[in-house]
């Protein structure tokens, strides 16, 4: 019979793949998730919006971010576009 006396196949190995950092334009951080969702809704016409929860000390915040392209030039252009449409103060972040 085939396979008799052969060692079992090697166990599969899990390899961690590091994700590339992503670039965002952050437009606000709120303790009230509802406020974060309101801003996110207003930003949807500009692209993909993410609400990123984070803990600062013992307080929960919800960061509102727009996903940008992979270059600083694209992020800068998005910040300029947002400012021209009434959304000042965008901060470029890499996470």
trRosetta pair geometry for C-beta under 8 A, 3 or more apart (Angstrom, degrees):
i j d omega theta_ij theta_ji phi_ij phi_ji
1 4 5.0 90 77 -31 89 118
3 6 5.3 -88 -155 32 48 121
10 13 7.9 -15 138 -33 112 96
19 22 7.8 -27 145 -30 113 93
21 94 4.8 42 151 172 131 100
21 95 6.4 159 -160 78 90 20
22 67 6.7 -42 170 -136 124 93
22 94 7.2 170 82 -152 33 60
22 95 6.0 -27 61 65 82 74
23 67 7.8 96 83 -163 59 56
23 68 4.7 -60 109 62 101 109
23 69 7.3 -11 67 82 126 37
23 70 6.5 139 15 -130 123 33
23 71 7.9 -110 27 45 165 13
23 72 7.7 -141 -137 -85 154 50
23 74 7.8 110 95 79 142 105
23 75 5.3 -93 156 -72 129 130
23 92 6.7 -11 -170 -168 99 95
23 93 7.5 158 -154 84 53 42
23 94 5.4 -27 -98 -99 68 76
24 50 6.9 -79 -119 45 136 121
24 65 3.8 2 178 -178 137 125
24 66 6.3 144 -163 69 76 42
24 67 6.0 -46 -105 -101 79 41
24 68 6.2 166 -114 1 22 92
24 92 7.4 156 84 -153 45 49
24 93 5.2 -19 65 64 94 89
24 94 7.7 164 20 -90 74 28
24 95 6.4 -6 9 15 120 112
25 65 6.6 151 73 -157 39 70
25 66 4.7 -10 55 55 95 100
25 68 5.8 88 -22 -50 91 117
25 75 6.1 162 -64 -158 95 85
25 78 5.3 -147 -25 110 147 122
25 79 5.7 -173 -127 -75 134 78
25 82 6.7 -179 136 -12 151 153
25 90 4.4 5 178 -178 112 121
25 91 7.0 145 -161 68 59 34
25 92 5.8 -33 -101 -93 68 58
25 93 7.7 139 -112 18 19 77
26 29 7.2 12 173 -51 122 92
26 63 5.6 -40 -139 -178 118 108
26 64 6.9 118 -157 77 66 52
26 65 4.8 -35 -95 -96 67 88
26 90 6.9 148 69 -158 40 63
26 91 4.8 -24 59 63 95 93
26 92 7.9 169 14 -94 78 8
26 93 5.1 30 -16 1 117 127
27 39 6.4 -166 102 165 117 130
27 43 6.5 170 32 -85 156 145
27 64 5.3 -53 63 97 88 104
27 65 7.2 162 10 -99 76 34
27 66 6.9 49 -18 -11 115 99
27 82 7.0 -130 -95 -176 125 150
27 87 5.9 -26 -139 177 135 115
27 89 6.9 101 -146 91 62 88
27 90 5.2 -28 -89 -102 79 79
27 91 7.9 178 -75 20 33 71
28 35 7.8 -109 141 134 140 101
28 36 6.9 -169 101 -113 111 69
28 39 5.3 -33 38 151 144 176
28 63 7.4 170 95 -151 47 48
28 64 4.6 15 58 37 89 116
29 36 7.9 2 -147 -96 29 110
29 54 7.8 -44 -144 47 119 117
29 61 4.7 17 174 173 103 127
29 62 6.9 162 -156 75 56 39
29 63 4.7 -17 -102 -98 88 69
29 64 7.3 -155 -76 11 39 73
30 33 7.1 160 99 -83 111 22
30 35 4.2 -158 -155 85 158 115
30 36 4.4 -155 46 -55 123 86
30 39 7.5 159 -24 8 135 131
30 61 6.6 143 71 -158 27 74
30 62 5.2 -26 64 58 83 93
30 64 7.3 34 2 -22 104 107
31 59 6.2 -53 -114 177 114 113
31 60 6.6 104 -145 82 71 66
31 61 5.9 -52 -85 -102 56 64
31 62 7.6 135 -118 11 10 84
32 35 4.3 74 85 3 106 108
32 36 7.1 179 96 -9 57 82
32 62 7.8 -80 85 26 30 122
33 36 5.4 -52 -153 36 41 115
33 37 6.3 42 150 -21 70 104
33 51 7.5 81 -151 170 84 145
33 62 5.0 109 -110 -37 65 156
34 37 5.6 -54 -148 36 32 111
34 38 6.5 37 152 -23 65 102
35 38 5.6 -49 -149 31 34 114
35 39 6.7 30 155 -13 65 103
35 62 7.9 147 71 64 81 122
36 39 6.1 -58 -152 39 31 106
36 40 6.2 35 150 -22 66 109
36 51 5.1 99 147 -134 124 121
36 62 3.7 -75 -48 109 164 126
36 63 7.6 40 -131 51 128 8
36 64 5.1 -175 -154 -61 82 104
37 40 5.4 -51 -143 36 33 116
37 41 6.4 40 155 -25 64 101
37 51 6.8 -22 -79 -71 63 154
38 41 5.9 -52 -154 29 29 113
38 42 6.8 24 151 -14 62 106
39 42 5.7 -58 -153 38 36 110
39 43 6.3 27 153 -16 69 111
39 64 4.8 -18 97 -128 124 176
40 43 5.8 -65 -147 40 31 108
40 44 6.9 57 152 -52 64 86
40 49 4.5 145 -156 144 87 142
40 51 5.6 -56 -69 -59 146 104
40 64 5.3 -140 -68 -137 81 112
41 44 6.0 -26 -159 -13 34 116
42 87 7.9 160 123 -84 114 122
43 46 5.3 -56 -175 35 70 116
43 47 7.8 -40 153 51 90 67
43 49 5.0 117 92 -92 113 131
43 64 6.9 141 8 163 150 117
43 66 5.8 -127 166 -73 130 110
43 82 7.9 2 -129 -122 99 115
43 87 7.1 89 -99 -112 94 160
44 47 7.9 -142 -164 60 33 25
44 49 5.7 -78 -85 -4 61 128
46 49 7.9 79 66 -64 90 98
46 66 5.8 -37 106 -128 115 147
46 78 7.1 105 173 -157 116 98
46 81 7.0 151 -136 113 113 120
46 82 6.4 37 -129 -87 159 90
46 85 7.6 -172 -77 57 120 156
46 87 8.0 -76 -39 29 158 157
47 66 5.2 86 70 -168 111 106
47 67 6.1 -130 138 60 119 76
47 68 7.7 81 107 -92 166 43
47 78 7.4 -40 5 -131 145 129
48 66 6.9 123 76 -159 53 62
48 67 4.2 -10 78 31 110 121
49 64 6.8 -13 -169 -169 107 84
49 65 7.1 149 -158 82 58 44
49 66 5.7 -36 -99 -97 66 65
49 67 7.7 -137 -77 -2 19 81
50 64 7.8 159 84 -154 50 40
50 65 4.8 -20 64 68 94 97
50 66 7.7 164 19 -95 77 16
50 67 6.3 80 -14 -49 112 93
51 62 5.2 -3 -176 -179 105 105
51 63 7.1 152 -161 73 49 47
51 64 5.9 -17 -105 -99 74 64
51 65 7.7 163 -91 23 26 76
52 62 7.3 146 70 -162 38 52
52 63 4.4 -23 63 60 95 104
52 65 6.0 15 -2 8 115 124
52 95 7.5 12 -135 130 168 171
53 60 6.4 -18 -164 -169 103 99
53 61 7.2 151 -154 84 53 46
53 62 5.5 -27 -96 -102 65 70
53 63 7.7 -173 -80 16 13 77
54 60 7.7 149 80 -156 36 55
54 61 5.3 -22 66 66 85 94
54 62 7.9 158 20 -93 71 24
54 63 6.0 29 4 -15 119 113
55 58 7.7 -14 -172 -131 101 20
55 59 7.2 150 -157 78 59 39
55 60 6.0 -34 -101 -99 67 60
55 61 7.6 159 -99 20 18 78
56 59 5.5 -25 69 68 81 92
56 61 5.6 21 5 -3 113 124
65 93 7.1 -80 -120 52 128 119
66 78 6.5 -158 104 168 133 138
66 82 7.6 -174 14 -74 154 136
66 90 7.8 -28 29 -140 117 128
68 74 5.3 148 170 116 102 102
68 75 4.3 64 157 -92 169 75
68 78 5.2 -133 -112 8 108 154
68 92 7.5 -22 1 -130 156 93
69 74 3.3 -32 46 130 117 171
69 75 7.2 -131 51 -45 73 65
70 74 7.1 59 43 33 37 141
71 74 4.8 99 62 4 84 99
71 75 7.1 -149 100 -2 48 86
72 75 5.5 -55 -149 39 37 113
72 76 6.1 41 152 -22 69 104
72 92 7.2 65 -139 178 76 161
73 76 5.7 -52 -147 36 30 112
73 77 6.4 31 153 -20 63 106
74 77 5.7 -53 -148 36 31 112
74 78 6.5 32 152 -20 64 105
75 78 5.7 -54 -151 34 32 112
75 79 6.5 35 151 -20 65 102
75 92 4.6 77 157 -121 135 124
76 79 5.7 -51 -150 33 33 113
76 80 6.5 33 152 -18 65 105
76 92 7.4 -29 -68 -60 57 143
77 80 5.7 -53 -150 37 33 112
77 81 6.3 34 152 -20 66 107
78 81 5.6 -52 -144 37 33 112
78 82 6.2 34 155 -20 65 105
78 90 7.4 -120 117 142 87 161
79 82 5.8 -56 -149 37 28 111
79 83 6.4 29 154 -20 63 106
79 90 4.4 -158 -125 81 83 125
79 92 6.6 -68 -54 -53 131 96
80 83 5.8 -55 -149 35 30 111
80 84 6.4 27 154 -18 65 107
81 84 5.8 -57 -149 37 30 110
81 85 6.5 13 155 -6 64 112
82 85 5.9 -70 -149 46 30 102
82 87 4.0 -68 176 78 94 113
82 88 7.6 163 122 -78 91 23
82 90 5.1 74 77 -33 149 143
83 86 8.0 107 -175 -19 27 9
83 87 6.6 -93 -76 74 31 59
83 88 5.1 59 -124 -100 82 65
83 90 7.1 -114 -51 12 85 108
87 90 6.5 51 128 -49 98 107
